[in-house]
Amino acid sequence: MLLLQFSTSHYCRKARLALGYKRINYNVENLTPGLHILKLKPLTGLSTLPVLLPQIEGQPQAIADSTQIIKFLESYQPEPAIFLTNPEQQTEALMLEDWFDESIGTATRFVYYQFRANEGQQVDPSFFSQMLIRVVRQQYGINDATVKLATSRLSTSLAELSLRWQKSEYLVGGCLSVADITAAALLSPLALIPEYRQGYPWLFERIVQIHQLCGEKLPPGL
């Protein structure tokens, strides 16, 4: 299997965690932002990553979106399972995944790129990196006002996660699920931001545990 990705994307990290947890052998191809559209449009008709190419006879040619990739992996190789057997718990896990994708992942992106554009410039001061940060900020409308809203949203989200992850090893049920994998991936960029590392040590302990369980390299900052 081949995973098309941006190397720094937390949504691509989500797909890698799922592949790792399933112990599926795969390769990655890192695409260049902007130019990636030339490769993706003929494959999926979309412009977003990750995209998984199963490269297996009888399977789809290309699967776009991290959620759809996980659904494919679960049907292709059911064990170890990422979906829960209890229908009510699985519904809850999928609702959390959607919430993380649409709310936490977006808020994290805003806060992370605000940090990288200011006090976090030293993380990678290269011209290409700083140019990419400017492009991303412009593309998503990242500014002081939108970052303030994203910071507030993250604070509320982390309070909810604290209730769940500090009470139980897993967000839903008694084993790792799509909810845990999604949260660990989409919150991982915050590891580079000192105020989050200092304020939420329990979060990064869990992110490290999930990465180790999935055999995935730890995010920068961890």
Accessible surface in RSA format (square Angstrom, percent):
REM  Atomic radii and reference values for relative SASA: ProtOr
REM  Chains: A
REM  Algorithm: Lee & Richards
REM  Probe-radius: 1.40
REM  Slices: 20
REM RES _ NUM      All-atoms   Total-Side   Main-Chain    Non-polar    All polar
REM                ABS   REL    ABS   REL    ABS   REL    ABS   REL    ABS   REL
RES MET A   1    29.10  15.1   3.79   2.5  25.31  60.3   3.79   3.2  25.31  33.5
RES LEU A   2    29.87  16.6  29.87  21.4   0.00   0.0  29.87  21.0   0.00   0.0
RES LEU A   3     0.00   0.0   0.00   0.0   0.00   0.0   0.00   0.0   0.00   0.0
RES LEU A   4     0.00   0.0   0.00   0.0   0.00   0.0   0.00   0.0   0.00   0.0
RES GLN A   5     7.92   4.4   7.92   5.8   0.00   0.0   0.00   0.0   7.92   6.0
RES PHE A   6    46.40  23.2  45.62  28.3   0.78   2.0  46.40  28.1   0.00   0.0
RES SER A   7    65.09  55.0  48.54  64.8  16.55  38.1  22.63  48.2  42.46  59.5
RES THR A   8    93.17  66.3  65.86  66.8  27.31  65.1  63.06  84.7  30.11  45.5
RES SER A   9    23.00  19.4  13.51  18.0   9.49  21.9  15.47  33.0   7.52  10.5
RES HIS A  10    13.14   7.2  11.96   8.3   1.18   3.0   8.66   8.9   4.49   5.2
RES TYR A  11    35.15  16.4  35.15  20.0   0.00   0.0  31.43  23.6   3.72   4.6
RES CYS A  12     0.00   0.0   0.00   0.0   0.00   0.0   0.00   0.0   0.00   0.0
RES ARG A  13    23.99  10.1  23.99  12.2   0.00   0.0   0.06   0.1  23.93  14.5
RES LYS A  14     0.00   0.0   0.00   0.0   0.00   0.0   0.00   0.0   0.00   0.0
RES ALA A  15     0.00   0.0   0.00   0.0   0.00   0.0   0.00   0.0   0.00   0.0
RES ARG A  16    21.30   8.9  21.05  10.7   0.26   0.6   8.90  12.2  12.41   7.5
RES LEU A  17     0.00   0.0   0.00   0.0   0.00   0.0   0.00   0.0   0.00   0.0
RES ALA A  18     0.00   0.0   0.00   0.0   0.00   0.0   0.00   0.0   0.00   0.0
RES LEU A  19     0.00   0.0   0.00   0.0   0.00   0.0   0.00   0.0   0.00   0.0
RES GLY A  20    14.29  17.6   0.00   N/A  14.29  17.6  13.60  37.3   0.69   1.5
RES TYR A  21    32.57  15.2  31.23  17.8   1.35   3.5   8.55   6.4  24.02  29.6
RES LYS A  22     0.28   0.1   0.00   0.0   0.28   0.7   0.00   0.0   0.28   0.3
RES ARG A  23   151.74  63.7 123.92  63.2  27.82  66.2  73.55 100.5  78.18  47.4
RES ILE A  24    18.87  10.7   9.07   6.8   9.80  23.6  12.70   9.1   6.17  16.7
RES ASN A  25   139.54  96.2 125.77 121.5  13.77  33.2  36.34  87.5 103.20  99.8
RES TYR A  26    58.17  27.2  31.37  17.8  26.80  69.7  22.97  17.3  35.20  43.4
RES ASN A  27   106.54  73.5 102.45  99.0   4.09   9.8  18.66  44.9  87.88  84.9
RES VAL A  28    66.01  43.4  41.97  38.0  24.04  57.9  41.97  36.5  24.04  65.2
RES GLU A  29    56.98  32.7  53.23  40.3   3.74   8.9  27.39  53.0  29.59  24.2
RES ASN A  30    88.94  61.3  61.57  59.5  27.36  65.9  21.89  52.7  67.05  64.8
RES LEU A  31    23.86  13.3  12.51   8.9  11.35  28.5  15.33  10.8   8.53  23.0
RES THR A  32    67.17  47.8  60.39  61.2   6.77  16.1  26.50  35.6  40.67  61.5
RES PRO A  33    49.60  36.1  34.01  31.0  15.59  56.7  34.31  28.3  15.29  95.0
RES GLY A  34    47.85  59.0   0.00   N/A  47.85  59.0  35.68  97.9  12.17  27.3
RES LEU A  35   117.54  65.5 111.64  79.9   5.90  14.8 112.15  78.8   5.39  14.5
RES HIS A  36    18.83  10.3  16.15  11.2   2.67   6.8  16.30  16.8   2.52   2.9
RES ILE A  37    65.33  37.2  65.33  48.7   0.00   0.0  65.33  47.0   0.00   0.0
RES LEU A  38   135.94  75.7 119.31  85.4  16.63  41.8 123.28  86.6  12.66  34.1
RES LYS A  39    78.87  38.5  69.94  42.9   8.93  21.3  50.99  45.9  27.88  29.7
RES LEU A  40     0.00   0.0   0.00   0.0   0.00   0.0   0.00   0.0   0.00   0.0
RES LYS A  41   104.84  51.1  95.48  58.6   9.36  22.3  55.17  49.7  49.67  52.9
RES PRO A  42   110.35  80.4  66.56  60.7  43.79 159.2  79.37  65.5  30.98 192.5
RES LEU A  43    44.21  24.6  23.62  16.9  20.59  51.8  24.19  17.0  20.02  53.9
RES THR A  44    37.21  26.5   5.08   5.1  32.13  76.6  15.16  20.4  22.05  33.3
RES GLY A  45    45.41  56.0   0.00   N/A  45.41  56.0  27.25  74.8  18.16  40.7
RES LEU A  46    90.27  50.3  87.99  63.0   2.28   5.7  90.27  63.4   0.00   0.0
RES SER A  47    45.48  38.4  37.54  50.1   7.95  18.3   6.65  14.2  38.83  54.4
RES THR A  48    81.54  58.0  77.91  79.0   3.63   8.7  69.84  93.8  11.70  17.7
RES LEU A  49    19.97  11.1   0.66   0.5  19.32  48.6   1.26   0.9  18.71  50.4
RES PRO A  50     1.99   1.5   1.93   1.8   0.06   0.2   1.93   1.6   0.06   0.4
RES VAL A  51     0.00   0.0   0.00   0.0   0.00   0.0   0.00   0.0   0.00   0.0
RES LEU A  52     0.00   0.0   0.00   0.0   0.00   0.0   0.00   0.0   0.00   0.0
RES LEU A  53    20.90  11.6  20.90  15.0   0.00   0.0  20.90  14.7   0.00   0.0
RES PRO A  54     0.34   0.2   0.00   0.0   0.34   1.2   0.00   0.0   0.34   2.1
RES GLN A  55   124.72  69.7  78.58  57.4  46.14 109.8  46.36  98.7  78.36  59.4
RES ILE A  56    61.24  34.8  49.19  36.6  12.05  29.0  54.51  39.3   6.73  18.3
RES GLU A  57   177.24 101.8 143.74 108.7  33.50  79.8  67.10 129.8 110.14  89.9
RES GLY A  58    79.51  98.0   0.00   N/A  79.51  98.0  41.32 113.4  38.18  85.5
RES GLN A  59    67.87  38.0  48.50  35.4  19.36  46.1   1.67   3.6  66.20  50.2
RES PRO A  60    67.54  49.2  52.63  48.0  14.91  54.2  65.27  53.9   2.26  14.1
RES GLN A  61   134.72  75.3 115.57  84.5  19.16  45.6  52.80 112.4  81.92  62.1
RES ALA A  62    23.96  22.0   1.41   2.2  22.55  51.3   1.41   2.0  22.55  59.7
RES ILE A  63    18.13  10.3  15.11  11.3   3.01   7.3  18.13  13.1   0.00   0.0
RES ALA A  64    17.06  15.7   7.75  12.0   9.31  21.2   7.75  10.9   9.31  24.7
RES ASP A  65    66.51  46.6  61.61  61.3   4.90  11.6  21.42  50.4  45.10  45.0
RES SER A  66     4.30   3.6   3.11   4.1   1.19   2.7   0.06   0.1   4.24   5.9
RES THR A  67    25.64  18.2  25.23  25.6   0.41   1.0  19.80  26.6   5.84   8.8
RES GLN A  68    80.84  45.2  78.45  57.3   2.39   5.7  24.09  51.3  56.75  43.0
RES ILE A  69     0.00   0.0   0.00   0.0   0.00   0.0   0.00   0.0   0.00   0.0
RES ILE A  70     0.89   0.5   0.89   0.7   0.00   0.0   0.89   0.6   0.00   0.0
RES LYS A  71    90.57  44.2  84.42  51.8   6.15  14.6  41.67  37.5  48.90  52.1
RES PHE A  72    21.48  10.7  15.26   9.4   6.22  16.2  20.72  12.6   0.75   2.2
RES LEU A  73     0.00   0.0   0.00   0.0   0.00   0.0   0.00   0.0   0.00   0.0
RES GLU A  74    22.43  12.9  19.85  15.0   2.58   6.1  13.89  26.9   8.53   7.0
RES SER A  75    86.74  73.3  56.26  75.1  30.48  70.2  53.22 113.3  33.52  47.0
RES TYR A  76    83.30  38.9  55.57  31.6  27.73  72.2  30.67  23.0  52.63  64.9
RES GLN A  77    55.49  31.0  54.36  39.7   1.14   2.7  18.63  39.7  36.87  28.0
RES PRO A  78    78.48  57.2  77.76  70.9   0.72   2.6  77.76  64.2   0.72   4.5
RES GLU A  79   125.33  72.0 117.46  88.9   7.87  18.7  61.71 119.4  63.61  51.9
RES PRO A  80    49.47  36.1  47.19  43.0   2.28   8.3  49.36  40.8   0.11   0.7
RES ALA A  81    34.32  31.6  25.13  38.8   9.20  20.9  25.13  35.4   9.20  24.4
RES ILE A  82     0.46   0.3   0.10   0.1   0.37   0.9   0.46   0.3   0.00   0.0
RES PHE A  83    49.35  24.7  43.01  26.6   6.34  16.5  43.01  26.1   6.34  18.2
RES LEU A  84    16.94   9.4   5.96   4.3  10.98  27.6   8.02   5.6   8.91  24.0
RES THR A  85   138.19  98.3 108.05 109.5  30.13  71.8  85.31 114.6  52.88  79.9
RES ASN A  86    65.87  45.4  60.35  58.3   5.52  13.3  14.62  35.2  51.25  49.5
RES PRO A  87   103.07  75.1  95.18  86.8   7.89  28.7 102.35  84.5   0.72   4.5
RES GLU A  88   145.62  83.6 135.19 102.3  10.43  24.8  53.53 103.5  92.09  75.2
RES GLN A  89    65.93  36.9  65.19  47.6   0.74   1.8  13.78  29.3  52.15  39.6
RES GLN A  90    22.32  12.5  22.32  16.3   0.00   0.0  21.79  46.4   0.53   0.4
RES THR A  91    78.13  55.6  75.43  76.5   2.70   6.4  50.73  68.1  27.40  41.4
RES GLU A  92    64.07  36.8  62.48  47.3   1.59   3.8  25.11  48.6  38.95  31.8
RES ALA A  93     0.00   0.0   0.00   0.0   0.00   0.0   0.00   0.0   0.00   0.0
RES LEU A  94    60.60  33.8  56.38  40.3   4.22  10.6  56.69  39.8   3.91  10.5
RES MET A  95   131.45  68.1 121.16  80.2  10.29  24.5 105.20  89.4  26.25  34.8
RES LEU A  96    14.74   8.2  14.35  10.3   0.38   1.0  14.72  10.3   0.01   0.0
RES GLU A  97     5.18   3.0   5.18   3.9   0.00   0.0   0.44   0.9   4.74   3.9
RES ASP A  98    85.88  60.2  82.88  82.5   3.00   7.1  22.08  52.0  63.80  63.6
RES TRP A  99    76.09  30.5  70.08  33.9   6.01  14.1  59.74  31.9  16.34  26.5
RES PHE A 100     0.00   0.0   0.00   0.0   0.00   0.0   0.00   0.0   0.00   0.0
RES ASP A 101    17.22  12.1  13.45  13.4   3.77   8.9   6.21  14.6  11.01  11.0
RES GLU A 102   119.63  68.7 105.20  79.6  14.43  34.4  35.77  69.2  83.86  68.5
RES SER A 103    17.70  15.0  17.11  22.8   0.59   1.4  13.66  29.1   4.04   5.7
RES ILE A 104     0.03   0.0   0.00   0.0   0.03   0.1   0.03   0.0   0.00   0.0
RES GLY A 105     0.00   0.0   0.00   N/A   0.00   0.0   0.00   0.0   0.00   0.0
RES THR A 106    40.20  28.6  40.20  40.8   0.00   0.0  26.52  35.6  13.68  20.7
RES ALA A 107     0.55   0.5   0.04   0.1   0.51   1.2   0.55   0.8   0.00   0.0
RES THR A 108     0.00   0.0   0.00   0.0   0.00   0.0   0.00   0.0   0.00   0.0
RES ARG A 109    40.29  16.9  38.23  19.5   2.05   4.9   2.70   3.7  37.59  22.8
RES PHE A 110    24.48  12.2  24.48  15.2   0.00   0.0  24.48  14.8   0.00   0.0
RES VAL A 111    12.16   8.0  11.03  10.0   1.13   2.7  11.03   9.6   1.13   3.1
RES TYR A 112    23.35  10.9  23.35  13.3   0.00   0.0  12.53   9.4  10.82  13.3
RES TYR A 113    30.14  14.1  30.14  17.1   0.00   0.0  12.22   9.2  17.91  22.1
RES GLN A 114    33.77  18.9  33.45  24.4   0.32   0.8  16.85  35.9  16.92  12.8
RES PHE A 115    13.85   6.9  11.01   6.8   2.85   7.4  13.30   8.1   0.55   1.6
RES ARG A 116    18.61   7.8  18.61   9.5   0.00   0.0   0.00   0.0  18.61  11.3
RES ALA A 117    24.49  22.5  12.49  19.3  12.00  27.3  13.99  19.7  10.50  27.8
RES ASN A 118    74.50  51.4  61.63  59.6  12.87  31.0  22.11  53.2  52.39  50.6
RES GLU A 119   114.26  65.6  95.41  72.2  18.85  44.9  60.92 117.8  53.34  43.5
RES GLY A 120     0.00   0.0   0.00   N/A   0.00   0.0   0.00   0.0   0.00   0.0
RES GLN A 121    84.39  47.2  84.39  61.7   0.00   0.0  14.98  31.9  69.41  52.6
RES GLN A 122   128.33  71.8 106.62  77.9  21.71  51.7  65.99 140.5  62.35  47.3
RES VAL A 123    61.63  40.6  29.66  26.9  31.96  77.0  37.14  32.3  24.49  66.4
RES ASP A 124    56.19  39.4  54.64  54.4   1.55   3.7  14.30  33.7  41.89  41.8
RES PRO A 125    98.94  72.1  79.93  72.9  19.01  69.1  80.61  66.6  18.33 113.9
RES SER A 126    52.76  44.6  40.71  54.3  12.05  27.8  47.86 101.9   4.90   6.9
RES PHE A 127   151.10  75.6 138.41  85.7  12.69  33.0 143.57  87.0   7.53  21.6
RES PHE A 128   111.15  55.6 109.23  67.7   1.92   5.0 109.23  66.2   1.92   5.5
RES SER A 129    12.39  10.5  10.04  13.4   2.35   5.4   6.64  14.1   5.74   8.0
RES GLN A 130    26.33  14.7  25.98  19.0   0.35   0.8  17.31  36.8   9.02   6.8
RES MET A 131    72.96  37.8  72.93  48.3   0.02   0.1  46.49  39.5  26.47  35.1
RES LEU A 132    37.27  20.8  36.70  26.3   0.57   1.4  37.27  26.2   0.00   0.0
RES ILE A 133     5.09   2.9   5.09   3.8   0.00   0.0   5.09   3.7   0.00   0.0
RES ARG A 134   133.10  55.9 127.10  64.8   6.00  14.3  69.52  95.0  63.58  38.5
RES VAL A 135    77.26  50.8  75.74  68.6   1.51   3.6  76.80  66.7   0.45   1.2
RES VAL A 136    17.20  11.3  17.20  15.6   0.00   0.0  17.20  14.9   0.00   0.0
RES ARG A 137    50.46  21.2  48.79  24.9   1.67   4.0   7.49  10.2  42.97  26.0
RES GLN A 138   156.06  87.3 131.01  95.7  25.05  59.7  48.42 103.1 107.64  81.6
RES GLN A 139   124.87  69.8  88.03  64.3  36.84  87.7  37.77  80.4  87.10  66.1
RES TYR A 140    86.08  40.2  66.85  38.0  19.23  50.0  45.16  33.9  40.92  50.4
RES GLY A 141    34.93  43.1   0.00   N/A  34.93  43.1  32.83  90.1   2.11   4.7
RES ILE A 142     8.92   5.1   0.00   0.0   8.92  21.5   0.00   0.0   8.92  24.2
RES ASN A 143    69.79  48.1  68.98  66.7   0.81   2.0  32.33  77.8  37.46  36.2
RES ASP A 144   108.98  76.3  99.45  99.0   9.53  22.5  39.11  92.0  69.87  69.7
RES ALA A 145    70.01  64.4  59.32  91.5  10.69  24.3  66.49  93.6   3.52   9.3
RES THR A 146    42.06  29.9  39.44  40.0   2.62   6.2  39.85  53.5   2.21   3.3
RES VAL A 147    15.75  10.4  15.75  14.3   0.00   0.0  15.75  13.7   0.00   0.0
RES LYS A 148   158.81  77.5 151.02  92.7   7.79  18.6  99.80  89.8  59.01  62.9
RES LEU A 149   124.75  69.5 120.86  86.5   3.88   9.8 121.24  85.1   3.51   9.4
RES ALA A 150     5.45   5.0   4.12   6.4   1.33   3.0   5.12   7.2   0.33   0.9
RES THR A 151    54.94  39.1  54.53  55.3   0.41   1.0  47.17  63.4   7.77  11.8
RES SER A 152    68.96  58.3  60.51  80.8   8.44  19.5  31.60  67.3  37.36  52.3
RES ARG A 153   102.89  43.2  95.67  48.8   7.23  17.2  27.91  38.1  74.98  45.4
RES LEU A 154     0.23   0.1   0.09   0.1   0.14   0.4   0.23   0.2   0.00   0.0
RES SER A 155    60.69  51.3  55.18  73.6   5.51  12.7  21.87  46.6  38.82  54.4
RES THR A 156    96.48  68.6  88.91  90.1   7.57  18.0  69.60  93.5  26.88  40.6
RES SER A 157     1.83   1.5   1.83   2.4   0.00   0.0   0.00   0.0   1.83   2.6
RES LEU A 158     0.16   0.1   0.03   0.0   0.13   0.3   0.03   0.0   0.13   0.3
RES ALA A 159    58.54  53.8  48.58  75.0   9.96  22.7  55.80  78.6   2.74   7.3
RES GLU A 160    60.99  35.0  58.73  44.4   2.26   5.4  21.32  41.2  39.67  32.4
RES LEU A 161     0.02   0.0   0.02   0.0   0.00   0.0   0.02   0.0   0.00   0.0
RES SER A 162    26.90  22.7  24.97  33.3   1.93   4.5   9.50  20.2  17.40  24.4
RES LEU A 163   124.01  69.1 116.37  83.3   7.64  19.2 120.93  84.9   3.07   8.3
RES ARG A 164    53.02  22.3  51.20  26.1   1.82   4.3  15.51  21.2  37.51  22.7
RES TRP A 165    16.99   6.8   1.79   0.9  15.19  35.7   1.83   1.0  15.16  24.6
RES GLN A 166   109.85  61.4  70.75  51.7  39.10  93.1  28.33  60.3  81.51  61.8
RES LYS A 167   172.19  84.0 136.05  83.5  36.14  86.0  89.60  80.6  82.59  88.0
RES SER A 168    47.49  40.1  36.46  48.7  11.03  25.4  32.98  70.2  14.52  20.3
RES GLU A 169   104.89  60.2  90.23  68.3  14.66  34.9  34.57  66.9  70.32  57.4
RES TYR A 170    43.69  20.4  40.95  23.3   2.74   7.1  11.58   8.7  32.11  39.6
RES LEU A 171     7.70   4.3   0.00   0.0   7.70  19.4   0.00   0.0   7.70  20.7
RES VAL A 172     5.80   3.8   2.06   1.9   3.73   9.0   5.80   5.0   0.00   0.0
RES GLY A 173    27.41  33.8   0.00   N/A  27.41  33.8   9.36  25.7  18.05  40.4
RES GLY A 174    71.39  88.0   0.00   N/A  71.39  88.0  36.78 100.9  34.61  77.5
RES CYS A 175    61.94  46.9  61.74  68.9   0.20   0.5  30.98  78.5  30.96  33.4
RES LEU A 176     4.70   2.6   2.27   1.6   2.42   6.1   2.27   1.6   2.42   6.5
RES SER A 177     0.07   0.1   0.00   0.0   0.07   0.2   0.07   0.1   0.00   0.0
RES VAL A 178     0.38   0.2   0.38   0.3   0.00   0.0   0.38   0.3   0.00   0.0
RES ALA A 179     0.00   0.0   0.00   0.0   0.00   0.0   0.00   0.0   0.00   0.0
RES ASP A 180     0.00   0.0   0.00   0.0   0.00   0.0   0.00   0.0   0.00   0.0
RES ILE A 181     0.00   0.0   0.00   0.0   0.00   0.0   0.00   0.0   0.00   0.0
RES THR A 182     0.00   0.0   0.00   0.0   0.00   0.0   0.00   0.0   0.00   0.0
RES ALA A 183     0.00   0.0   0.00   0.0   0.00   0.0   0.00   0.0   0.00   0.0
RES ALA A 184     0.00   0.0   0.00   0.0   0.00   0.0   0.00   0.0   0.00   0.0
RES ALA A 185     0.00   0.0   0.00   0.0   0.00   0.0   0.00   0.0   0.00   0.0
RES LEU A 186     0.00   0.0   0.00   0.0   0.00   0.0   0.00   0.0   0.00   0.0
RES LEU A 187     0.00   0.0   0.00   0.0   0.00   0.0   0.00   0.0   0.00   0.0
RES SER A 188     2.13   1.8   1.95   2.6   0.18   0.4   0.00   0.0   2.13   3.0
RES PRO A 189    21.79  15.9  12.86  11.7   8.93  32.5  21.79  18.0   0.00   0.0
RES LEU A 190     0.00   0.0   0.00   0.0   0.00   0.0   0.00   0.0   0.00   0.0
RES ALA A 191     2.37   2.2   0.00   0.0   2.37   5.4   0.00   0.0   2.37   6.3
RES LEU A 192    40.75  22.7  28.21  20.2  12.54  31.5  30.83  21.6   9.93  26.7
RES ILE A 193     5.78   3.3   5.78   4.3   0.00   0.0   5.78   4.2   0.00   0.0
RES PRO A 194    73.02  53.2  68.32  62.3   4.70  17.1  72.92  60.2   0.10   0.6
RES GLU A 195   115.33  66.2 101.98  77.2  13.35  31.8  36.22  70.1  79.11  64.6
RES TYR A 196    13.31   6.2  13.22   7.5   0.09   0.2   9.38   7.1   3.93   4.8
RES ARG A 197    92.89  39.0  84.02  42.8   8.87  21.1  15.41  21.1  77.47  47.0
RES GLN A 198   142.51  79.7 113.40  82.9  29.12  69.3  49.14 104.6  93.37  70.8
RES GLY A 199    46.55  57.4   0.00   N/A  46.55  57.4  25.84  70.9  20.72  46.4
RES TYR A 200    53.40  24.9  53.40  30.4   0.00   0.0  28.57  21.5  24.83  30.6
RES PRO A 201    72.42  52.8  67.70  61.7   4.73  17.2  71.37  58.9   1.05   6.5
RES TRP A 202    42.81  17.2  37.32  18.1   5.49  12.9  30.74  16.4  12.07  19.6
RES LEU A 203     0.00   0.0   0.00   0.0   0.00   0.0   0.00   0.0   0.00   0.0
RES PHE A 204     7.65   3.8   7.13   4.4   0.52   1.4   7.65   4.6   0.00   0.0
RES GLU A 205   107.96  62.0 101.29  76.6   6.67  15.9  39.88  77.1  68.08  55.6
RES ARG A 206    19.34   8.1  18.16   9.3   1.18   2.8  12.93  17.7   6.41   3.9
RES ILE A 207     0.00   0.0   0.00   0.0   0.00   0.0   0.00   0.0   0.00   0.0
RES VAL A 208    33.61  22.1  33.61  30.4   0.00   0.0  33.61  29.2   0.00   0.0
RES GLN A 209    87.99  49.2  82.28  60.1   5.71  13.6  29.56  62.9  58.43  44.3
RES ILE A 210     0.12   0.1   0.00   0.0   0.12   0.3   0.12   0.1   0.00   0.0
RES HIS A 211     0.00   0.0   0.00   0.0   0.00   0.0   0.00   0.0   0.00   0.0
RES GLN A 212   119.12  66.6  95.55  69.8  23.57  56.1  38.20  81.3  80.92  61.4
RES LEU A 213    77.02  42.9  69.97  50.1   7.05  17.7  76.19  53.5   0.84   2.3
RES CYS A 214     1.20   0.9   0.00   0.0   1.20   2.8   0.00   0.0   1.20   1.3
RES GLY A 215    66.53  82.0   0.00   N/A  66.53  82.0  32.58  89.4  33.95  76.0
RES GLU A 216    26.25  15.1  17.16  13.0   9.10  21.7   2.34   4.5  23.92  19.5
RES LYS A 217   176.80  86.3 160.19  98.3  16.61  39.5 113.66 102.3  63.14  67.3
RES LEU A 218    55.21  30.7  45.34  32.4   9.87  24.8  45.34  31.8   9.87  26.6
RES PRO A 219     4.07   3.0   1.56   1.4   2.50   9.1   1.56   1.3   2.50  15.6
RES PRO A 220    86.62  63.1  73.37  66.9  13.25  48.2  85.60  70.7   1.02   6.3
RES GLY A 221    37.86  46.7   0.00   N/A  37.86  46.7  17.99  49.4  19.87  44.5
RES LEU A 222    53.71  29.9   5.45   3.9  48.26 121.3  32.71  23.0  21.00  56.5
END  Absolute sums over single chains surface
CHAIN  1 A    10909.7       8895.4       2014.3       6200.8       4708.9
END  Absolute sums over all chains
TOTAL         10909.7       8895.4       2014.3       6200.8       4708.9
